Amino acid sequence: MQPDLKKTLIAHAIATDARYVGRFVSTIGTGKSSLDNTASMWMIPYLSLFAYESSLKLRLLYDGRNDGPRFTEGVSRTLERSRHTLKLFEDTARGVDGQIAWYHDKVVHPSREYFIEKIKVPFLRSLGKDLGVFSYDNVPISNTHAAAFLLGVDADILFGPPEPLGDILMSTMGGYGQYFAQWGANLDPAATSFMVEMDASRFVPGRDVRSQGYYTSVFNGASTPDINALLSLFQALMNVVAMLLPLDTTEASRQTVIKLQFLTTYHVIRSLKQLALVHGSKLTDTSLATIEQIALQEMAVLATSDAAKVLRISLVHYDIHSRIELSDLAIDSLLYGLVEATLSMPVELFATRLQELASFVAGQFNNWERLGSS
């Protein structure tokens, strides 16, 4: 009975996220909005997370048989790299310094070379711009460097001839579509998602700037452009989960929205704490005070605690942590009772306080960004 319940919960969680993807995809690419061509910039790592982690559960769900949806080797490689970007500074393979160096060496520098350094006329080179910033309600929700990083594609392909990149994107998106379809995602002209609720008139589809000037004028200021570049990524992620994803208020989407809010907020706050620990001497008083204000919020303490780590592991990996009793869970409960089992908090209260925390953190980032040049 218990093993069957575990499999049932895992399969239900995967299908819930897959159907969320189906509704999202159904509301883009319609040509009705200027948002259509850019929406995947902020959603691709979440799609990768769903696909990568669920694919690891196929043997369990199919009793060890090599059955179920599969990806090609090339798509699998892109998928894995994209999924792991969401760890931010908690990527144990790179750590804080390694992630900062990777972002500069593999994203920022190649982009600058491609869009500025390759311009042969000095005067025109001085006018070159290598970063596009996308905003909604006057706050950043993505930029081209963040999108490149989250996509998980090598820089030599990303900033090279368009044909290889186009082939990779086509095969990756096609692979994702076929995979999620086998979990119940479908294209429905009547579907709704947060995309439907976004107001295109409040969206700025790409303000082009020079990254060198931009990254020295935000957050921690001129002395740490490479750190500021990652903070811009964190800011965009927080604005998406605090402001855009909650626009979808349908009951079918609620579990996935809460999950993505929690996972993003968890990693961003823990990454800020890691940054302060490793590079506190490089941070301004304003930066340190901002990080402290975020980290010491009562809900932030709870949402990044050891108990929250158990919740995070269960949600990310479509699994039930060994500390959780299966008998405490039920398929008809929001998040199956995982919140109550780990944080001893009713899931409805958790959802409310998580939204408040995400909005607070996003607001702090938006204020912090503007203080970088002061």
Secondary structure, 3 states (H helix, E strand, C coil): CHHHHHHHHHHHHHHHHHHHHHHHHHCCCCCCCCCCCCCHHHHHHHHHHHHHHHHCCHHHHCCCCCCCCCCCHHHHHHHHHHHHHHHHHHCCCCHHHHHHHHHHHHHHHHHHHHHHHCCCCHHHHHHCCCEEEEEECCEEEEEHHHHHHHHCCCHHHHCCCHHHHHHHHHHHHHHHHHHHHCCCCCCCCCCCCHHHHCCHHHEEEEEEECHHHHHCCCCCCCCCHHHHHHHHHHHHHHHHHHHHHHHCCCHHHHHHHHHHHHHHHHHHHHHHHHHHHHHHHHCCHHHHHHHHHHHCCHHHHHHCCHHHHHHHHHHHCCCCCCCCCHHHCCCCCHHHHHHHHHHCCCHHHHHHHHHHHHHHHHHHHHHHHHHCCC
